[in-house]
Amino acid sequence: MTKPIFINAIEAIRIQMANDKAYSYVLGELLKSDVQLYDNSKLIKSIIELLHLSFPRDEDGFSELEHYIFETDFGKQCDEFVSSEDLWDLLISKHLTWYDRQIKEVSERNLMFNPSAGVNINERGHIDLTNPKTS
C-alpha cells in the first residue's frame, strides 16, 4: 500500500458519502419528502477491508480506519482536524516493521537498495529478511 493509494481510497469514500448525502437532500427537497441515502455500504466496506490488509484491526477488533471514517467524520470531529495524510502517518508508525520501513523508503524514492544501508541483498537481488545487517 502506498501513501497516494491510501489517501485516494479514503478521499473516494469521503466524496462518495458526501455526494450521497447531497443527492438525498436535493431529491428530498424536490419530492417534498425524506429520501433515504443510496446504500453504498457494501462498496465502502469492501474498500475498508482492502485497506485493512495493510492496516488490520487491533487484537480487540478496533479499526482505526472505521473510527476515522465513521466516528470522527473523516477527522472533523477530533479536537484537532486529522487529515487522511495524518491518518496514514499514524497508521504507518503503528503498523510498519523495520523491513517494511526500508521497503517504503526505497519505493517512495524509486531507488535500488543499498547494501551498506543495513539491508542484505541475496544472489538473486532480493532482500534477505532472514539476516539483517547489524552494522
C-alpha positions as CSV (number, residue, x, y, z in Angstrom):
1,M,0.0,0.0,0.0
2,T,1.4,3.4,-1.0
3,K,0.5,6.7,0.6
4,P,-1.2,8.1,-2.6
5,I,-3.3,5.0,-3.0
6,F,-4.3,5.1,0.7
7,I,-5.2,8.8,0.5
8,N,-7.1,8.3,-2.7
9,A,-9.1,5.5,-1.2
10,I,-10.0,7.4,1.9
11,E,-10.9,10.5,-0.2
12,A,-13.0,8.4,-2.5
13,I,-15.0,7.1,0.4
14,R,-15.4,10.7,1.8
15,I,-16.5,12.1,-1.5
16,Q,-19.0,9.3,-2.2
17,M,-20.6,9.7,1.2
18,A,-20.8,13.5,0.8
19,N,-22.3,13.1,-2.7
20,D,-24.8,10.5,-1.4
21,K,-26.0,13.0,1.4
22,A,-26.2,15.9,-1.0
23,Y,-28.1,13.8,-3.6
24,S,-30.5,12.6,-0.9
25,Y,-31.1,16.2,0.4
26,V,-31.7,17.7,-3.1
27,L,-34.0,14.8,-4.1
28,G,-35.9,15.2,-0.8
29,E,-36.4,18.9,-1.4
30,L,-37.7,18.2,-4.9
31,L,-40.1,15.5,-3.8
32,K,-41.0,17.3,-0.6
33,S,-40.3,14.2,1.5
34,D,-37.5,12.4,3.2
35,V,-35.3,10.4,0.8
36,Q,-33.1,7.6,2.1
37,L,-29.4,7.6,1.1
38,Y,-28.4,5.2,-1.6
39,D,-26.9,2.2,0.1
40,N,-23.2,2.2,-0.9
41,S,-22.3,0.3,2.3
42,K,-21.1,-2.8,0.6
43,L,-18.7,-0.9,-1.6
44,I,-17.4,1.2,1.2
45,K,-17.0,-1.8,3.5
46,S,-15.1,-3.6,0.7
47,I,-12.7,-0.7,0.3
48,I,-12.1,-0.5,4.0
49,E,-11.4,-4.3,4.1
50,L,-8.8,-3.8,1.4
51,L,-7.2,-1.1,3.5
52,H,-7.3,-3.5,6.5
53,L,-4.9,-5.7,4.6
54,S,-2.2,-3.1,5.2
55,F,-3.7,-1.7,8.5
56,P,-5.6,-4.5,10.3
57,R,-7.9,-4.2,13.2
58,D,-6.2,-4.5,16.6
59,E,-6.4,-7.5,18.9
60,D,-9.7,-6.2,20.3
61,G,-11.2,-5.8,16.8
62,F,-10.9,-2.0,16.9
63,S,-10.4,-0.4,13.4
64,E,-8.7,3.0,13.4
65,L,-9.8,3.3,9.8
66,E,-13.5,2.8,10.6
67,H,-13.2,5.1,13.7
68,Y,-11.7,7.8,11.5
69,I,-14.3,7.5,8.8
70,F,-17.5,6.9,10.8
71,E,-16.8,8.2,14.3
72,T,-14.8,11.3,13.6
73,D,-16.4,12.1,10.2
74,F,-13.0,11.9,8.4
75,G,-11.1,13.7,11.2
76,K,-13.5,16.6,11.5
77,Q,-14.8,15.6,14.9
78,C,-11.4,15.4,16.6
79,D,-10.0,18.0,18.9
80,E,-7.7,19.0,16.1
81,F,-8.5,18.2,12.5
82,V,-6.9,15.0,11.3
83,S,-6.4,14.7,7.5
84,S,-6.2,11.4,5.6
85,E,-2.4,12.1,5.3
86,D,-2.2,12.4,9.1
87,L,-4.0,9.1,9.4
88,W,-1.6,7.5,7.0
89,D,1.4,8.7,9.1
90,L,-0.2,7.5,12.3
91,L,-1.0,4.0,10.9
92,I,2.4,3.7,9.3
93,S,4.1,4.5,12.6
94,K,2.0,1.8,14.3
95,H,2.0,-1.0,11.7
96,L,5.3,-1.0,9.9
97,T,8.2,-3.2,10.8
98,W,11.8,-2.2,10.2
99,Y,11.8,-4.1,7.0
100,D,8.6,-2.5,5.8
101,R,10.1,0.9,6.5
102,Q,13.2,0.1,4.4
103,I,11.0,-1.0,1.5
104,K,8.7,2.0,1.9
105,E,11.6,4.4,1.9
106,V,13.1,2.8,-1.2
107,S,9.8,2.5,-3.1
108,E,9.0,6.2,-2.4
109,R,12.3,7.3,-3.8
110,N,12.2,4.7,-6.5
111,L,15.8,3.7,-5.9
112,M,17.7,0.4,-5.6
113,F,18.5,-0.9,-2.1
114,N,21.9,0.0,-0.8
115,P,23.5,-3.0,1.0
116,S,25.6,-0.6,3.0
117,A,22.4,0.9,4.5
118,G,21.8,-2.2,6.6
119,V,19.9,-4.4,4.2
120,N,21.4,-7.6,2.8
121,I,20.7,-8.4,-0.8
122,N,20.8,-12.1,-1.8
123,E,22.3,-13.5,-5.0
124,R,19.0,-13.0,-6.9
125,G,18.8,-9.4,-6.0
126,H,16.1,-9.8,-3.4
127,I,16.1,-8.5,0.1
128,D,17.3,-11.1,2.6
129,L,14.9,-10.7,5.5
130,T,16.4,-13.6,7.5
131,N,19.8,-12.0,8.1
132,P,19.6,-8.2,8.6
133,K,22.8,-6.3,8.8
134,T,23.7,-5.1,12.3
135,S,26.4,-2.7,11.4
